[in-house]
Amino acid sequence: MPSASANYRTLLRTSGAAAFFLPAVVGRLGIAMTGIGLVWLVHARTGSYAAAGLVTGGFAVADATVGPQLGLLVDRFGQTRVLPCALGAHAGAVALLLSGTVPDLLAGVLVGATLPQLGALSAARWSALLSGERAAALPTAFALEALANGVSYLAGPALVSALGAAGRPGVGVLLAAALVVGGGLALAAQRRTTPPHTGRTAHRHAGRALLRPAFLRQAALGLALGVFFGAMQVSITAYAVDRGTPDVAAPLYAASNCMSLIGSWAYGAGRHGGSPRRHQAAAAACLTFACLPLTFLDAPLAVGAALTLTGLAVPVLLILASVLTQSSVPRTVLTQAFTWGNSANAAGSAGAAAVAGRVVDTAGPHGGFAVAAGAAVAMTVLALSGLRGSPRHSAAGRFPR
């Protein structure tokens, strides 16, 4: 652990690194609060979880659909020009939502459509900053991003839920927007580490790189990982409720999430020899083996142990997806590539939640866990397929040095 701390401290001492990473963390906390905040606010207004779910679904679809288009604009015109405009539009959309002057569904869609994916912007800056001789630190940088994301999605929903439970859901949504806008503007102000952008003609030519099999494979893996997340959320809750012990769900979630943070921390501190594609295939296989027992285990301790093992594999997959995305496309479309990965993940999670819910109604919690296990198998197959076209001497087939 001391060695890991030293690695991360050294990374953040890189000139300009902390100045963009910390504002992105602040903004990411606000992003993690926004979706849950919408649920609390709309339910408080309407008394209907169906209405709250519809608005939140519209928000998620808009975010997943428009995010890559914002990424395209960022790659073409630069973060410092596009991000302030997006943040201004987001602030206006949140104001419309809080004022109640437009239907909640429309306001939710506008909030999602204007929400910038600050994690993708931060990852693009790491890729630009750690180029050349410093590229060996990229896996550690992406592990730090995964850590920040994990902490945000642990703390953000808890904070906004506390405000909602206290009868102040509007304050939670307003706080989320303030964090997004404040962190985003501070990020945009860091001009020294802004990745270079390209013109329209060059960008159109580079955009074809998003159709490369190597990148499409990572997008498909992101979709499958989203399916895993969505199915797990439904299945863990259904397992706890089905046993008549709904309070068990919280510690099961906590065990998996806390182990994910440890996994991110440990992987970022390790030595990254060999091929990232081989590491990805191994992590996907480990996730599959950890998931399969969930399709038949009943004892809470056994289920908790299996979930803990899945928590170790998931952050490694997220980190390696960033490493391999970064190596599979030119820098001129890197932000767009990262946002497509995030959108694929979100789409998979949303779709799986609905499918797993139906499966759980029919086959019980073990059926829902089977959906998650199927997603893990799909990730393993995709990762293994990448090994066939990955010659050992290729630059994309090994960690940067």
Buried (B, 14 or more C-beta within 10 A) or exposed (E): EEEBEEBBEEBBEBEBBBBBBBBBBBBBBBBBBBBBBBBBBBBBBBEEEEBBBBBBBBBBBBBBBBBBEBBBBBBBBBBBBBBBBBBBBBBEBBEBBBEEEBEBBBBBBBBBBBBBBBBBBBBBBBBBBBEEEEBEBBBBBBBBBBBBBBBBBBEBBEBBBEBBEEEBBBBBBBBBBBBBBBBBBBBBBBEEBBBEBBEEEEBEEBBEBBEBEBBBBBBBBBBBBBBBBBBBBBBBBBBBBBBEEEEBBEEBBBBBBBBBBBBBBBBBBBEBEEBBBBBBBBBBBBBBBBBBBBBEBEEBEEBBBBBBBBBBBBBBBBBBBBBBBBBBBBBBBBBBBBBBBBBBBBBBBBBBBEBBBEBBEEBBBBBBBBBBBBBBBBBBBBBBBBEEEBEEEEEBBBBBE
